Amino acid sequence: MDSNSQANENDQQVRVILPNKRKGEMFGLVEKLSGASRLTVMCEDGFTRNSRIPGKMKKRMWIREHDLVIVKPWEFQNERADVVYRYTQTQASYLSRNNLLPEVINIFK
């Protein structure tokens, strides 16, 4: 065996994008669509935030209720956030199976 295959066996590879904690990103669950690219998201820290979908994601990725998303709270207004990424149903169930989701928002059991 070479060193690359041994490293892959020891480390668990995650095949989906995870929130970057250093940038302040976190998991969230869409509770309600408010219209005009705005949503209400239940975040992993227990807060419910009003989030918006940035312009570059509006047409590319449609978001529905009960979708798993990555949100980044605003630095100057903590009760608001921007949506960074939306997981597909398959990706969300993968995260749930591998215990990568916090219990607060894990509805994919």
ABEGO torsion letter per residue (X at the ends): XBAAAAAAAABBBBABBBBBAAAGBBBBBBABBAEGGBBBBBBAAGBBBBBBBBAAAAAABBBBBGBBBBBBBBAABAABBBBABBBBAAAAAAAAAAGABBAAABAAX
